[in-house]
């Protein structure tokens, strides 16, 4: 797998994809994109390229660099086939759980520095995330209110917990406009969690756009897994494009 950038962090080197519009004749806003639990792979590259074509420079890091390189961690089976996705999760979930909020927060600062240092990046910064990446995106918005203008999270799970580092608590400090698009009937994102997000966003004066895609399964945006739902995936691209266009300054 070809990566475009290596980012020095406190704990090592994280590889990253970088996507940008071909032959842009002016600076563009930056978007930090956190992948789902399956990490860097062709599907994530394709999604980053599509977003970049709207007029952004998109950086996607290997958030699991402590566990291995992008090549070492890339799924080797077809996750669209029955049982293959669940089989991969047996090794991926412990890896995800080992990425604590303390570690990820240190990494996010390095990723933001790398993104804004890229040639041709200027203007606002947005952060988006998928599945577990939605948690990282929400925390980023709260941790870096002076740097991040927009946050987007799609089929995120575990956004609301009882722990002090619950991702939704970042709404208390963010200044970003937040877009959340949840899967339907998702046990990892129940209605009471959405209510908690709405309540804290209202108390904190956060511009929140939160909705559920009816019938959409968890992981709906990922065309290389068995959870893909084309209608919901395309709707998420439409909503994200409009959100970035309105909320991210150039």
N, C-alpha and C positions, 0 to 999 in steps of 0.2 A: 504494500500500500504506500502510495506517495504522500508524504506530509510536506507542508510548506514552511514550517517554522518550528523552532525549538525554543522553549521558554524556560529560563532559569528560575527555579523557585527555591524556597528555603530547604526543601527536601529532595531536590534533584532536578531533572529536566523533563518538562511536559511537551510532547509533540502537539502540533495543532494544524488544522486545515485553515487556509485563508482564501476566501472567495471575494472577488470584486468584479464589477462591470468592466468588460473589455473596453479599452481605449477611452476611459473617462478623461475629460479634459479639464476637470476641476476637482477640488477636494470633496470628499463624501463623508457623511456621518458613519460612525462605527457601530456595529452590533456584535455583542458577545453572545454566543449561542451555546447553551449547555445541552449535550445530547442525552438520550435516555440511557437506561441501564446497559444497553448493548454496545454503547460506545462508538468510537470512530469507525466508519465503514462506508461503502459506496452510497447507501441510502442517505446518510447524514451529509455527505459531500453534495449529493444532488439537491437536497433541501437547502443547504447553504448557498449553492450556486443560484437557485431560483430566487431566494431572498436578495442576494447581492444584485441580481439583474434589475431590481426595483430602484437601485441607486444607493447601495450601501457597501461598506467593506465589512465582511463577516468573518469573525474568528471563532473557531470551534476547537477547544482544547481536549486532550485526552485526560479527563479528570481522574482516571485510574492509573496514572503514570507510576505510582508507587508499587503497583501490582504487576506492571509489565508494559511493554511497548504497544503501540497501536496494532502492529502486526501480530504480536503474541496474544492479544486479547480479542482480536476480531473473531466473530462467530465463524466456524468452519462448516456449519451445516445450514440447510435451508430452513429458516425459522418460520416459513409459511406452511411447512408440512406438519401433520398431526404429531404432537408430542415433542417436536424439536425445540420449540420455544421454551416449554416447561423444563426440558432437560438442561438447556443452557442456563436457566435461572438458578439451578441448584448451585452453580459456582459463582454466578454473578451477584446474587443477593448478599452473600457474606462479604464480597468485595465492596458492594455499595454500603453496607453497614459499617465497614471499617473507615469509610470516608466521613469522619465526624465533622460536626459544624466548625470545630476549632481548626481542623486541617483545611477544610474547604474555604474558610474565610481567608486564611493566609494565601491560598492559591488564587482566589478571585482577585485579590489586589494585584498579584503578579500578572494575571491575564489581562486585567484592565490596562495596566502599564504597557504591556506588549501591544495591545490593540491600538491605543492612542499614539504609540510611537511609530506605527507603520506609516510609510510614505503615503500621502494622499488622504489621510484621515483627519478630518476637522469637523467641528460642529458638535452636535449632541452625541450622546452614547445611549444605546438601548441594550437591554439584556433580556434574552428569552430562554426558555427551557422547556424540555419535554420530559414527562414522567418524573423521575427523581430530579431531573434538571430544573423543573419548575421550583423545587425547594431552593436550589442554589440561586436561581434568578431572584426569588423574593428576598432572600437574605442579602444578596448583593445590593438590591435597591435600598434596603434599610441601612446597610453598612456604609454606603457611599452616596449619601443624598446630594452631595455637591457635584457628583460626576455623572449620575445616571438619571436620565429624563424619562425613560419608559421601561416598563417591565411587562413581559408576557409569559404566561404559563399555560401549557396545554396538556390535558389528561394527567395533571399532577396528582400525586398521592401523598398522604401524610403531611399535608400543608398545615394542618391544625392538630396539635398534640397538647398534652398537659405539661410538657417539659418547658423549662425556662427558655430554651433555644428553639421553640416551635417556630417554623418559618413565618407563620402569619403574624407573629409579634413584630416583625420587621415593618409592618404597616405603620407602627407608631412613630417611626423615624424617617421613613422614605418621603421624598418629594416627587417621586415618579408617578406618572399616570400608569395604572395597573390594569392589564387585560388578562382575564382568566377564562378559559373555555374547558369545562369539565366533561368527562365521559358520563354517560347516563347510568344510573343505578350502580355506581362504582363504590364498593365497600371501603376503598382507601380514601374516598372523598365524599362522606355522607352529607345529607342536607344540613345537619346541625353544624358541621364544619364550615359550610358555605355561609350559614347565618353568622357564625363567629367572625368570619372575614368581613362580611358586610357591616357588622356592628363596629368593629375596630376601625375599619376604613372611614366610616361616618364620623366616629369620635375624633379621628386624626386629621380629618379634612383631606383624605386621599381621593383622587379621582379614580374610581373603581368601575370597571365594566366587566361584570361577571355573569356567565350564563352556562347552561348545560346544553349540549347537542343531543337532542332526543334520539335514542337508539344507538348512540355511539359507544363502542366498547372502549375500555382502557387500552391505550396504545393506538387509537384510531388513525393517527397520522403516519404511521410507519408502514410503508408499502412492502417492506421485506419481512414482515411478520404476519402471523395468522390473525392478528387483531385489527388489521387494516380495514378501514371503511372509507371508500373513495369519496362519497358525498361529504362526510364530515371532514376529511382531510382537505378537500378543496375549499370547504367553507372556512376552515381555519386559516388557510392562506389568504382568503379574501379579507377576513377580519383583521389578521395581522398586518396586511399591507395597508389597510385603511388606518389602523392604529398608529403605525410608524409614520405614515405620511402626515397625520394630524399632530402628533405629539413629539416628534423628534426633529429638532431644529437643524437647519443646514447652514 
